Amino acid sequence: MMAVTSSCKDGGMKMQMDNGKYVRYTPEQVEALERLYHECPKPSSMRRQQLIRECPILSNIEPKQIKVWFQNRRCREKQRKEASRLQTVNRKLTAMNKLLMEENDRLQKQVSQLVYENSYFRQHTQNATLATTDTSCESVVTSGQHHLTAQQHPPPRDASPAGLLSIAEETLAEFLSKATGTAVEWVQLPGMKPGPDSIGIVAISHGCTGVAARACGLVGLDPTRVAEILKDRPSWFRNCRSVDVLNVMSTGNGGTIELLYMQLYAPTTLAPARDFWLLRYTSVLEDGSLVVCERSLNNTQNGPSMPPVQNFVRAEILPSGYLIRPCEGGGSILHIVDHMDLEPWSVPEVLRPLYESPTLLAQKTTMAALRNLRQISQEVSQPNSAGWGRRPAALRALSQRLSKGFNEAVNGFTDEGWSVLESDGVDDVTLLVNSSPGKMMSANLYTDGVPSMSTAVLCAKASMLLQNVPPAILLRFLREHRSEWADRSIDAYSAAAVKAGPCNMLGPRVGSFGDQVILPLAHTIEHEEFMEVIKIENMGHYREDMIMPAADIFLLQLCSGVDENAVGTCSELVFAPIDASFSDDAPILPSGFRIIPLDSRMDTPSPNRTLDLASALEVGPAGSRASGDNAGHSGNTKSVMTIAFQFAFEIHLQENVASMARQYVRSIIASVQRVALALSPSRFGSHAGFRPPPGTPEAQTLAGWICQSYRCYLGGELLKTEGSESILKSLWHYPDAILCCSLKAMPIFTFGNQAGLDMLETTLIALQDIMLEKIFDDNGRKTLCSEFPQIMQQGFMCLQGGICMSSMGRPISYERAVAWKVLNEEETAHCICFMFINWSFV
């Protein structure tokens, strides 16, 4: 061997041995080792020996030397990845620091302005007190009133080319004052924490005309690309039906002015849709920043105009837009301002919070823009295929089609061919039918590989008000317990229109709830929205007078708003039967649920609350404290749920299908009401002083068994408490995830503390549908199978850190896990308890 110096930083050409000798590798040897490394970064001893036999150029190298080479190669790879990650984090922190400094300067200006206004009003109050009979006071008050009146009824603006340019420059100035100045009093959105991995700094308006939201964040795209994406509002704003550019004119400074007509879907069946007549101005500032700003043109003359459109309420966009600045090291720094007056007078009073809440505007519009840009940026940097070989852009297009189809069903616009059917005397469910060729072509329905005989689509829709049930909790229950509300025969009927044959889809099975299996497909960066395929097993297809053999059917499902800690989030569960091909242009006929919070106090932070019947586990003083907390948050919460289901049918069967659809939606409403009552934090309403029931005796007994068995087998104390009720409370709030599973042939979970339910993203009810083996990856399952007898023999075992999966398909890392046998009072095995230590979502 030739003696040379080396370390893990030397590119693999040299290697130091433990005996002090060194070996130099030839370029051919390094090339051979690199090929194997890319195939298997950690080869076994047998694989290394096989490599020596297969590659003559490695015959003079001992297996131990090759083992050390692979160790150092993995070390270099890890160092390279860590260096790259730190550089990325450093760039993000530098840009975020710049944003925070700008935000601090803006807040200082706002404080100075408030101090000045406070002293000004104090001085005028003192003057008014000293001279109550002075007529000048009246002049001041009346002049202010006249000023307000003039603002409410301004004279028409000139819409000629010169007038439009003047409006554009004025819009630009007002937008910049909102984005970086103090034109609007901004309050940070509750729950938002700035950081290198956060969506950005999000704020909402306080005390201004209409509703407004503001955000600034980092985007890994160049400014031109960012502006291009944001201008295409229908591609990322789910509530946007269309944006038509009716006129374009260039300005002398290189900018462009566009006249737009935009329509927004109504979020519920109880309110009309909105439309806007807009001016959009795109220009470049002196510092190189790109600006896209817009405002409504509701009161103009001497130029283009847009008359009122039937079934739409003309709303107003006040100066809003996007300020896009290039960021050092690549990417952009983006400021977004959305400021609207959505005419809340046009909807029932109970729904006005939908149009008066800046939090809803921030969640649905402002943050949606940032999230879409971050998603596209990730797709550009990681263009690999996502779920089942489909590229992220194709999956994003599928999710857009699902959402758009559901919105069309909820709104039922006449210009799309929808017409209302006569009521049966009860106006709780509205039926619409669409037999236009365009609708049938977009549905693209097939049966047995030939065009379906279905010639029309029927939609049954309804809205209902809910109280005391957070939308995220109800939606997660509907997702996990489809059998509680869905009719199997109706699912089979819907699938028959698009089902061409068995659908062989491969993928991880992350959850099994009753007779449905959830197969993850894709999710967004922050997991606020995910797409999945629902497999419903052993379903018979009903077609005319023939019942086809039982087979599995598949639904493409889009789920969003499942995080109950997100303030003002709209929760949606939209699904559609898919055919065997499941192509990118697969037939889509969406149905589903939308739940929107109506609580006027949702702009305040919400306390953390577990998603299930935690009140049954809250005991003693903690129980009464939880009741008090919920009284301010959950006890008086209101939301509106919109339900829409679509069915393809043959036109001569319209009467029968209409009767079936009406009855089906009514049964769903009854099921939702029953579920909402069961999930309500208080079945007795929000009465002051009401306390939840104490923990059940079974739960208290199980908590005692868990702690006693831990002490017996591991020789330590799990909890430092005394008394059964105190043990239950401490176990429920224990920071590490504790989960109990049965001792059956296929173990299922039977109990979990709050951390355990949060880790699996499930409820106490749904927990019992999750099998133990389904949460572990392949390595975890192998370890569990090999070590399980050890638990039964010696009573416990310790598992190394690894990866498991939540019920939502999210990967979870844990530092280590401990499992022990839980003995009952007869000293026989009752269940197995697992404790996952230092877990976190990956």
C-alpha positions in Angstrom: 0.0 0.0 0.0 1.2 3.6 -0.7 1.3 5.9 2.2 -0.5 9.2 1.7 -2.5 11.6 3.8 -6.3 11.8 3.6 -9.6 12.8 5.4 -13.3 12.6 4.6 -13.0 16.0 2.8 -10.5 14.8 0.1 -13.0 13.8 -2.6 -12.6 10.0 -2.2 -9.1 9.7 -3.8 -7.3 8.8 -0.6 -8.3 6.8 2.6 -6.7 6.4 6.0 -6.7 3.0 7.6 -6.9 2.3 11.4 -3.4 0.8 11.4 -1.8 4.1 10.2 -1.5 3.1 6.6 -3.1 4.9 3.7 -4.4 3.9 0.3 -4.7 5.9 -2.9 -7.6 5.1 -5.2 -7.3 5.4 -9.0 -9.9 7.4 -10.9 -11.3 4.2 -12.3 -11.7 2.8 -8.8 -13.4 5.9 -7.6 -15.7 5.8 -10.6 -16.7 2.2 -9.8 -17.3 3.0 -6.1 -19.3 6.1 -7.0 -21.6 4.0 -9.3 -22.4 1.7 -6.5 -22.8 4.6 -4.1 -25.6 6.1 -6.2 -27.3 2.7 -6.4 -26.8 1.9 -2.7 -25.2 4.5 -0.3 -25.0 1.9 2.5 -24.1 -1.5 1.0 -24.0 -4.6 3.2 -20.9 -6.7 3.8 -22.0 -9.2 1.2 -22.6 -6.5 -1.4 -19.2 -5.0 -0.8 -17.6 -8.4 -1.3 -19.6 -9.0 -4.4 -18.4 -5.6 -5.7 -14.8 -6.7 -5.3 -15.4 -9.9 -7.2 -17.3 -8.2 -10.0 -14.8 -5.3 -10.4 -11.2 -6.5 -11.0 -9.9 -3.0 -10.5 -11.0 -3.3 -6.8 -9.4 -6.6 -6.2 -6.4 -5.2 -4.5 -8.5 -3.3 -1.9 -9.7 -5.0 1.3 -13.4 -5.0 2.2 -12.7 -3.0 5.3 -11.1 -0.2 3.2 -14.2 -0.1 1.0 -16.4 0.1 4.1 -14.4 3.1 5.3 -14.7 4.7 1.8 -18.4 4.5 2.0 -18.5 5.9 5.5 -16.5 8.9 4.4 -18.5 9.3 1.2 -21.7 9.5 3.3 -20.0 12.0 5.6 -19.1 14.2 2.7 -22.7 14.0 1.3 -24.1 14.9 4.7 -21.8 17.8 5.0 -22.6 19.0 1.5 -26.4 18.9 2.2 -26.0 20.6 5.5 -23.9 23.4 4.0 -26.5 23.9 1.2 -29.3 23.9 3.8 -27.5 26.5 6.0 -26.8 28.7 3.0 -30.5 28.6 2.0 -31.6 29.4 5.6 -29.1 32.2 5.8 -30.4 33.8 2.6 -34.0 33.5 4.0 -33.0 34.9 7.3 -31.2 37.8 5.7 -34.3 38.6 3.6 -36.6 38.1 6.5 -34.5 40.4 8.6 -34.8 43.1 6.0 -38.6 42.6 5.9 -38.8 42.8 9.7 -36.7 46.0 9.8 -39.0 47.6 7.2 -42.0 46.4 9.3 -40.4 47.9 12.4 -39.9 51.3 10.6 -43.6 51.2 9.5 -44.8 50.5 13.0 -42.7 53.3 14.4 -44.3 55.7 11.8 -47.7 54.3 12.9 -46.9 54.9 16.6 -45.8 58.5 15.8 -49.0 59.1 13.9 -51.2 57.7 16.7 -49.3 59.9 19.3 -49.9 63.0 17.1 -53.6 62.1 16.6 -54.1 61.5 20.3 -52.6 64.9 21.3 -54.7 66.5 18.5 -58.0 65.0 19.7 -57.1 65.7 23.3 -56.5 69.4 22.5 -59.8 69.7 20.6 -61.7 67.9 23.4 -60.3 70.4 25.9 -61.3 73.4 23.6 -64.8 72.0 23.2 -65.1 71.7 26.9 -64.0 75.3 27.6 -66.2 76.8 24.8 -69.4 74.7 24.6 -71.4 77.6 23.3 -68.9 78.7 20.6 -70.5 78.3 17.2 -67.1 77.5 15.8 -67.5 74.1 17.3 -70.6 73.6 15.3 -68.8 74.6 12.2 -66.0 72.1 12.9 -68.5 69.3 13.4 -70.7 70.1 10.4 -67.7 70.6 8.2 -66.6 67.1 9.1 -70.0 65.8 8.3 -70.0 67.5 5.0 -66.6 66.1 4.3 -67.9 62.5 5.0 -70.9 63.1 2.8 -68.6 64.3 0.0 -66.6 61.1 0.5 -69.7 58.9 0.3 -70.9 60.5 -2.9 -67.8 61.6 -4.9 -68.2 63.1 -8.3 -67.8 60.8 -11.3 -64.2 60.2 -12.4 -63.0 60.8 -16.0 -62.4 57.5 -17.8 -60.8 58.9 -20.9 -57.2 57.7 -21.5 -55.7 60.7 -19.7 -58.2 60.3 -16.9 -57.4 56.5 -16.6 -53.7 57.4 -16.3 -54.4 59.8 -13.5 -56.5 57.2 -11.7 -53.7 54.7 -12.2 -51.0 57.0 -10.7 -53.3 57.8 -7.8 -54.0 54.0 -7.3 -50.2 53.4 -7.2 -49.6 56.0 -4.6 -52.5 54.8 -2.4 -51.4 51.2 -2.7 -47.8 51.9 -1.8 -49.0 53.8 1.3 -50.9 50.7 2.4 -48.1 48.3 1.6 -45.2 50.1 3.2 -46.8 53.0 5.1 -49.5 53.8 7.6 -52.5 54.5 5.4 -54.3 51.5 7.1 -54.0 50.5 10.7 -52.7 46.9 10.5 -52.9 44.3 13.2 -50.9 41.0 13.0 -53.1 38.0 12.1 -53.5 35.8 15.2 -51.4 32.6 15.0 -48.9 33.9 12.5 -45.2 33.5 13.5 -42.6 35.0 11.2 -39.6 32.9 10.4 -37.5 31.4 7.6 -40.0 28.7 6.9 -43.2 30.6 7.6 -45.5 31.9 4.9 -44.6 35.5 5.8 -45.8 38.4 7.9 -49.6 38.6 7.6 -51.7 41.5 9.0 -55.4 42.4 8.9 -57.1 45.8 8.9 -58.6 47.5 12.0 -61.2 50.2 11.7 -61.0 51.0 7.9 -63.6 51.1 5.2 -64.4 47.5 4.0 -62.0 44.7 4.8 -58.3 44.6 4.1 -55.4 42.2 4.5 -51.7 42.7 4.0 -48.8 40.2 3.7 -45.1 40.2 2.9 -43.0 37.2 2.3 -40.2 35.6 0.4 -40.7 33.8 -2.9 -38.2 31.7 -4.8 -39.2 33.1 -8.2 -38.1 36.1 -10.2 -40.3 39.2 -10.0 -41.5 38.9 -13.6 -42.7 35.3 -13.1 -44.3 36.3 -9.8 -46.3 39.1 -11.5 -47.3 36.7 -14.3 -48.7 34.2 -11.8 -50.5 36.7 -9.6 -52.2 38.3 -12.6 -53.7 35.0 -13.6 -56.0 35.1 -10.6 -58.3 32.1 -11.6 -55.2 29.8 -11.4 -54.7 30.3 -7.7 -57.8 32.1 -6.2 -60.4 29.3 -5.9 -63.3 31.7 -5.5 -62.5 33.5 -8.8 -64.8 32.4 -11.6 -63.2 34.5 -14.4 -61.1 37.5 -15.2 -61.7 39.1 -18.7 -59.2 41.7 -20.0 -61.4 44.0 -22.1 -58.9 46.8 -22.9 -55.1 47.3 -22.7 -53.2 50.6 -23.2 -49.6 51.5 -22.7 -48.3 54.5 -20.7 -45.4 56.8 -21.4 -43.3 55.4 -18.5 -43.3 51.8 -19.9 -46.3 50.6 -17.8 -49.6 49.2 -18.9 -53.2 49.9 -17.9 -55.8 47.1 -18.3 -59.5 47.2 -17.8 -60.8 44.0 -16.3 -64.1 42.4 -15.5 -63.9 39.8 -12.7 -66.5 37.5 -11.2 -66.2 35.7 -7.9 -68.2 32.7 -6.8 -70.6 33.0 -3.9 -69.3 30.8 -1.0 -72.7 29.5 -0.1 -76.2 29.1 -1.6 -77.6 31.8 0.7 -75.8 34.7 -0.9 -75.3 36.1 -4.5 -72.0 36.2 -6.3 -69.8 39.3 -6.6 -68.4 41.0 -9.7 -65.9 43.8 -10.2 -65.1 46.4 -12.9 -61.4 47.1 -12.5 -58.4 49.1 -13.6 -55.1 47.3 -13.3 -51.8 49.2 -13.5 -48.4 47.5 -14.0 -45.3 49.6 -13.7 -41.6 49.5 -12.7 -40.4 51.8 -9.9 -37.1 53.7 -9.9 -35.5 51.1 -7.6 -36.3 48.3 -10.0 -39.3 47.0 -8.1 -42.3 45.7 -10.1 -45.7 46.9 -9.1 -49.1 45.6 -10.1 -52.0 47.6 -8.5 -55.7 47.8 -9.1 -58.9 49.4 -8.1 -62.6 49.5 -9.0 -64.0 51.9 -11.6 -67.6 52.0 -10.2 -68.2 55.8 -10.7 -66.7 57.0 -14.0 -67.7 58.8 -17.2 -66.4 59.6 -20.7 -65.0 56.1 -21.1 -65.6 52.4 -21.0 -68.0 51.0 -18.4 -69.5 47.7 -17.4 -73.3 47.6 -16.8 -74.7 45.5 -13.9 -74.9 41.8 -14.6 -77.8 39.6 -13.5 -77.3 37.4 -10.4 -74.2 39.4 -9.4 -73.7 42.1 -6.8 -71.2 44.8 -7.9 -68.6 45.0 -5.2 -65.6 47.3 -5.0 -61.8 46.8 -4.8 -60.1 49.7 -3.1 -56.5 50.4 -4.1 -54.8 47.0 -3.8 -52.0 45.1 -5.5 -48.5 43.6 -5.4 -45.1 45.1 -4.8 -42.4 42.7 -6.0 -38.7 43.4 -5.3 -35.8 41.3 -6.4 -34.0 39.6 -3.6 -30.2 39.2 -3.2 -29.3 35.7 -4.1 -32.4 35.1 -6.2 -36.1 35.1 -5.7 -38.3 38.0 -4.7 -39.6 39.9 -1.7 -43.3 40.3 -2.1 -45.8 42.7 -0.5 -49.5 42.0 -1.0 -52.5 44.2 -0.1 -56.1 43.1 -0.6 -58.7 45.8 0.2 -62.3 45.2 -0.7 -65.8 46.4 0.1 -68.0 43.3 -0.5 -71.3 45.0 0.0 -72.4 43.0 3.1 -75.8 44.7 3.0 -76.9 42.4 0.2 -76.8 39.2 2.3 -78.8 38.1 5.4 -77.5 39.5 8.6 -76.3 36.1 9.9 -74.0 35.8 6.9 -72.5 39.3 7.1 -69.4 38.2 9.0 -68.4 36.4 5.8 -68.1 39.8 4.1 -67.0 41.9 7.1 -64.1 39.7 8.3 -60.6 40.7 7.3 -59.4 37.4 8.6 -61.4 35.5 6.0 -60.1 37.8 3.3 -56.5 37.1 4.5 -57.0 33.3 4.5 -58.9 33.0 1.3 -57.1 35.6 -0.9 -53.9 37.1 0.5 -52.4 33.9 2.0 -53.7 31.8 -0.9 -51.5 33.9 -3.3 -48.4 33.4 -1.1 -49.0 29.7 -0.7 -49.5 29.2 -4.5 -46.3 31.0 -5.2 -44.4 28.9 -2.7 -45.9 25.8 -4.1 -44.8 26.7 -7.7 -41.4 27.6 -6.4 -41.0 24.2 -4.8 -42.2 22.5 -8.0 -39.6 24.4 -10.0 -36.8 23.4 -7.7 -38.1 19.8 -7.3 -39.7 18.9 -10.6 -39.8 15.2 -9.9 -43.1 13.3 -10.1 -45.3 13.3 -7.1 -48.3 11.0 -6.3 -48.5 7.9 -8.6 -46.1 9.3 -11.2 -48.0 12.6 -11.8 -46.1 15.8 -11.8 -47.1 18.4 -9.2 -48.4 20.9 -11.8 -50.8 18.2 -13.1 -52.1 17.4 -9.6 -52.5 21.1 -8.9 -54.6 21.4 -12.0 -56.7 18.5 -10.8 -57.3 20.1 -7.5 -58.3 23.3 -9.3 -60.8 21.4 -11.4 -62.3 19.8 -8.3 -62.8 23.1 -6.6 -64.1 24.9 -9.7 -66.6 22.1 -10.3 -67.9 22.3 -6.8 -68.2 26.1 -6.9 -70.2 25.8 -10.2 -72.6 23.4 -8.5 -73.0 25.7 -5.5 -73.7 28.8 -7.6 -75.7 27.2 -10.5 -75.3 30.1 -13.0 -77.9 30.3 -15.7 -75.3 31.2 -18.3 -73.8 27.7 -17.8 -77.1 26.0 -18.5 -78.4 25.4 -15.0 -82.2 25.8 -14.4 -84.0 25.4 -11.1 -86.6 22.6 -10.7 -89.8 23.1 -8.9 -89.8 22.5 -5.1 -91.8 19.8 -3.4 -93.2 22.2 -1.0 -90.2 22.3 1.4 -87.5 24.8 0.5 -84.6 23.2 2.4 -83.0 21.6 -0.7 -82.6 23.3 -4.0 -82.5 21.1 -7.2 -81.0 22.3 -10.5 -80.6 20.5 -13.7 -78.2 21.1 -16.6 -78.6 19.4 -19.9 -76.4 21.8 -22.0 -73.9 20.1 -24.3 -71.0 22.0 -22.7 -71.7 20.5 -19.3 -71.9 17.0 -20.6 -68.7 17.4 -22.6 -66.9 18.8 -19.5 -68.1 15.8 -17.5 -66.9 13.4 -20.2 -68.9 10.6 -18.8 -68.2 7.0 -19.8 -69.5 3.6 -19.0 -67.8 0.3 -20.0 -65.5 2.3 -22.3 -68.2 3.9 -24.4 -69.9 7.3 -24.0 -72.5 7.2 -21.2 -76.2 7.4 -22.0 -76.5 10.1 -19.3 -77.7 13.3 -21.0 -78.0 15.7 -18.0 -76.6 16.5 -14.6 -78.7 17.2 -11.6 -77.4 19.1 -8.6 -79.0 19.0 -5.1 -77.7 21.7 -2.8 -78.5 23.1 0.6 -77.0 25.3 3.3 -77.4 25.0 7.1 -76.2 26.9 10.1 -74.2 25.1 12.8 -73.3 26.2 16.3 -70.7 25.1 18.8 -68.8 22.9 16.4 -65.5 24.1 15.0 -65.5 23.5 11.2 -62.2 21.6 11.2 -63.4 19.0 13.7 -66.6 18.3 11.8 -64.8 18.1 8.5 -62.3 15.6 9.8 -65.1 13.5 11.1 -66.9 13.6 7.8 -63.7 12.6 6.1 -62.8 9.7 8.4 -66.4 8.4 8.9 -68.0 8.4 5.5 -70.2 5.5 6.5 -71.9 7.7 9.1 -73.5 9.9 6.4 -73.0 8.4 2.9 -75.3 5.9 1.2 -73.4 3.0 -0.4 -75.9 2.6 -3.2 -75.7 6.3 -4.0 -71.9 6.1 -4.2 -72.2 3.1 -6.5 -74.8 4.9 -8.7 -72.5 8.0 -9.0 -69.5 5.8 -9.8 -71.3 3.9 -12.5 -71.4 6.9 -14.7 -67.6 7.2 -14.9 -66.4 3.7 -13.9 -64.9 1.7 -16.8 -63.4 -1.1 -14.8 -61.3 -2.1 -11.9 -58.9 0.6 -10.9 -55.5 -0.7 -9.9 -53.7 2.1 -8.0 -50.6 1.5 -6.1 -49.6 3.6 -3.1 -49.1 3.7 0.6 -52.2 2.9 2.7 -52.2 5.5 5.4 -55.6 5.0 7.0 -58.5 2.6 7.0 -61.8 3.9 8.3 -64.5 1.3 8.2 -64.9 0.2 4.6 -62.9 3.0 3.1 -59.1 3.2 2.5 -57.3 6.5 2.2 -54.5 6.6 -0.4 -52.5 9.9 -0.2 -51.8 11.6 -3.5 -50.3 15.1 -2.9 -50.3 17.9 -0.4 -49.2 21.5 -0.2 -46.1 22.7 1.6 -47.9 23.6 4.8 -50.3 20.6 4.6 -53.3 23.0 4.7 -54.7 21.2 1.7 -54.2 17.6 0.5 -55.5 15.4 -2.3 -56.1 11.8 -1.9 -57.9 8.8 -3.4 -60.6 7.1 -1.4 -61.0 3.4 -2.0 -64.4 2.1 -1.1 -64.3 -1.6 -1.0 -66.8 -4.2 -2.2 -69.3 -1.9 -3.8 -71.9 -3.1 -6.2 -72.7 -1.0 -9.3 -76.3 -0.4 -10.0 -77.0 0.3 -13.7 -80.6 0.2 -15.0 -82.1 -3.2 -14.2 -78.8 -4.9 -13.7 -76.6 -5.2 -10.6 -73.0 -5.6 -11.5 -70.7 -7.8 -9.3 -69.3 -6.2 -6.2 -66.1 -4.2 -6.9 -64.1 -1.4 -5.4 -64.8 2.2 -6.4 -62.5 5.2 -6.2 -63.1 8.8 -5.4 -60.6 11.6 -6.0 -60.9 13.8 -2.9 -59.6 17.3 -2.0 -59.5 18.2 1.7 -58.6 21.6 3.2 -59.0 23.5 6.5 -58.4 20.5 8.8 -56.2 22.5 11.2 -58.5 23.7 14.0 -55.8 26.2 15.3 -55.8 28.2 12.0 -58.0 31.3 12.5 -60.8 32.0 10.0 -60.0 29.0 7.8 -62.7 27.7 5.4 -62.9 23.9 5.6 -63.8 21.9 2.5 -64.2 18.3 1.5 -64.8 17.9 -2.2 -64.8 14.5 -4.0 -65.7 13.0 -7.4 -65.8 9.4 -8.8 -62.9 8.7 -11.1 -62.6 6.1 -13.9 -60.1 3.4 -14.3 -57.6 5.4 -16.3 -57.4 8.2 -13.8 -55.8 10.4 -16.5 -55.1 14.1 -16.1 -58.3 14.9 -17.9 -60.3 12.3 -15.9 -64.1 12.9 -15.7 -64.9 15.3 -12.8 -68.3 15.7 -11.4 -67.6 17.0 -7.9 -69.7 16.9 -4.8 -68.9 17.8 -1.2 -69.1 20.0 1.8 -67.9 23.5 2.6 -67.9 24.9 6.2 -67.1 28.6 6.8 -66.8 30.1 10.3 -69.2 33.0 11.1 -67.9 33.9 14.5 -67.3 37.6 14.6 -64.6 37.2 17.2 -62.4 34.9 15.2 -60.0 37.7 14.6 -58.7 37.0 18.2 -56.4 34.1 19.0 -58.1 30.8 19.7 -56.9 28.6 22.5 -55.6 25.2 21.7 -58.2 22.5 22.0 -58.0 18.9 21.2 -60.2 17.8 18.3 -62.4 15.3 20.2 -64.4 14.8 23.3 -61.6 16.0 25.6 -64.1 17.2 28.1 -64.7 13.5 29.0 -61.1 13.4 30.2 -60.9 16.8 31.8 -61.3 16.4 35.6 -61.3 18.5 38.7 -60.2 22.2 38.4 -58.8 21.6 35.0 -62.2 20.5 33.7 -63.9 23.7 34.9 -61.0 25.8 33.4 -61.5 24.1 30.0 -65.1 24.9 30.2 -64.4 28.5 30.8 -62.0 28.7 28.0 -64.4 27.1 25.6 -67.2 29.3 26.6 -65.3 32.2 25.1 -64.3 30.3 22.0 -66.2 27.2 21.2 -69.4 27.8 23.1 -70.7 30.5 20.9 -69.0 29.6 17.6 -71.2 29.7 14.5 -70.6 28.4 11.0 -72.5 27.9 7.7 -72.2 24.6 5.9 -73.0 24.3 2.2 -73.7 20.9 0.7 -73.8 20.2 -3.0 -74.1 16.8 -4.7 -74.1 16.2 -8.5 -75.6 13.2 -10.3 -75.5 12.3 -14.0 -78.7 10.8 -15.3 -80.8 10.1 -18.4 -83.2 12.9 -19.0 -86.3 10.6 -19.0 -85.4 9.6 -15.4 -85.3 13.2 -14.2 -88.3 12.9 -11.8 -87.0 9.7 -10.1 -83.4 11.0 -9.8 -84.7 14.3 -8.4 -86.7 12.5 -5.7 -83.7 10.4 -4.9 -81.3 13.4 -4.7 -83.6 15.4 -2.6 -84.1 12.6 -0.1 -80.4 11.8 0.0 -79.3 15.4 0.8 -82.0 15.6 3.5 -80.6 12.4 5.0 -77.1 13.9 4.9 -78.4 17.1 6.7 -79.9 14.9 9.4 -76.7 13.0 9.8 -74.6 16.2 10.0 -76.9 17.6 12.6 -76.6 14.4 14.7 -72.8 14.4 14.3 -72.6 18.1 15.2 -74.6 17.5 18.4 -72.2 14.6 19.3 -69.1 16.7 18.6 -70.3 19.8 20.3 -68.1 20.8 23.3 -71.3 21.1 25.3 -74.4 19.2 24.5 -76.3 21.6 26.7 -75.4 24.8 25.0 -73.1 27.5 26.3 -74.6 28.1 29.7 -72.6 30.0 32.2 -71.1 27.9 34.9 -71.7 24.6 33.1 -69.0 22.1 33.8 -68.2 19.1 31.6 -68.7 15.6 33.1 -65.8 14.1 35.0 -63.5 11.5 33.3 -65.1 8.1 32.8 -64.3 5.4 35.4 -62.9 3.2 32.6 -60.4 6.0 31.5 -59.4 6.6 35.1 -58.8 2.9 35.7 -56.8 2.5 32.4 -54.6 5.5 33.4 -53.8 3.8 36.7 -52.9 0.5 34.9 -50.6 2.3 32.5 -48.6 4.1 35.2 -48.5 1.0 37.5 -47.2 -1.2 34.6 -44.6 1.4 33.6 -43.3 1.4 37.2 -43.3 -2.4 37.3 -41.4 -3.0 34.0 -39.2 0.0 33.6 -38.5 0.8 37.3 -39.5 4.4 37.2 -42.4 6.8 37.7 -44.2 7.9 34.5 -46.1 10.6 36.3 -45.5 12.4 39.6 -49.1 12.6 40.8 -51.4 10.9 43.3 -55.0 10.0 43.0 -56.8 8.5 40.1 -58.3 11.7 38.8 -55.0 13.5 39.0 -53.3 10.6 37.1 -55.8 10.8 34.3 -55.4 14.6 34.0 -51.6 14.4 34.0 -51.6 11.5 31.5 -53.9 13.4 29.2 -51.6 16.4 29.2 -48.4 14.5 29.2 -46.0 16.1 26.6 -45.0 12.8 24.8 -47.5 10.9 22.7 -49.0 7.9 24.6 -51.1 5.4 22.7 -52.6 2.1 23.7 -53.4 -0.8 21.3 -55.2 -4.0 21.7 -53.7 -7.5 21.8 -55.7 -8.8 18.9 -54.2 -10.5 15.8 -54.5 -7.1 14.0 -53.9 -4.6 16.8 -55.8 -1.4 16.7 -55.5 1.7 18.9 -57.9 2.0 21.8 -56.7 5.0 23.7 -54.5 8.1 23.2 -53.6 11.2 25.2 -53.8 14.6 23.7 -50.3 14.5 22.3 -51.0 11.1 20.8 -54.1 12.2 19.0 -52.3 15.3 17.8 -49.5 13.2 16.4 -51.9 10.8 14.5 -54.1 13.8 13.6 -57.2 11.9 14.6 -60.0 11.8 17.3 -60.7 9.4 20.1 -63.5 8.0 18.0 -61.6 7.6 14.8 -58.5 6.3 16.7 -60.2 2.9 17.0 -60.3 2.5 13.3 -56.5 2.9 12.9 -54.4 -0.3 12.9 -51.0 -0.3 14.7 -49.1 -1.5 11.6 -50.4 1.2 9.4 -48.6 4.0 11.2 -45.1 2.5 10.8 -43.0 2.4 7.7 -41.4 -0.8 6.4 -38.5 -0.7 8.8 -40.7 0.1 11.7 -43.0 -2.8 10.9 -40.1 -5.2 10.6 -38.7 -4.1 14.0 -42.1 -4.3 15.6 -42.7 -7.8 14.3 -39.3 -9.0 15.5 -39.4 -7.3 18.9 -43.1 -7.9 19.7 -42.5 -11.2 21.5 -40.0 -9.4 23.7 -42.7 -7.2 25.0 -44.9 -10.2 25.9 -41.9 -12.0 27.6 -40.0 -9.3 29.5 -42.8 -6.8 29.5 -41.2 -3.9 27.6 -38.9 -2.9 24.8 -37.2 0.2 23.4 -37.4 1.2 19.8 -34.8 3.4 18.0 -35.9 6.6 16.4 -37.7 6.4 13.1 -40.6 7.5 10.9 -44.3 6.9 11.3 -47.4 8.2 9.5 -50.4 10.2 10.7 -53.9 9.4 9.6 -53.6 12.3 7.2 -50.6 10.8 5.5 -48.0 13.2 7.1 -44.6 11.7 8.0 -43.7 12.0 11.7 -40.2 11.6 13.1 -39.6 10.5 16.7 -36.4 10.3 18.7 -37.2 7.0 20.3 -40.2 5.0 21.5 -40.9 2.8 24.5 -43.5 0.0 24.6 -44.7 -1.8 27.7 -47.3 -4.4 28.6 -50.3 -3.0 30.5 -51.6 -5.4 33.2 -55.0 -5.2 34.7 -56.0 -5.9 38.3 -55.9 -9.7 37.7 -52.2 -9.3 36.5 -53.1 -10.4 33.0 -52.2 -8.4 29.8 -54.8 -5.8 29.0 -53.1 -3.9 26.1 -49.8 -2.6 24.9 -48.8 1.0 25.6 -46.5 3.0 23.3 -44.8 6.3 24.2 -43.2 8.3 21.3 -40.6 10.7 22.6 -39.8 14.0 21.0 -42.0 13.5 18.0 -42.5 16.2 15.3 -43.9 16.4 11.8 -41.3 16.1 9.0 
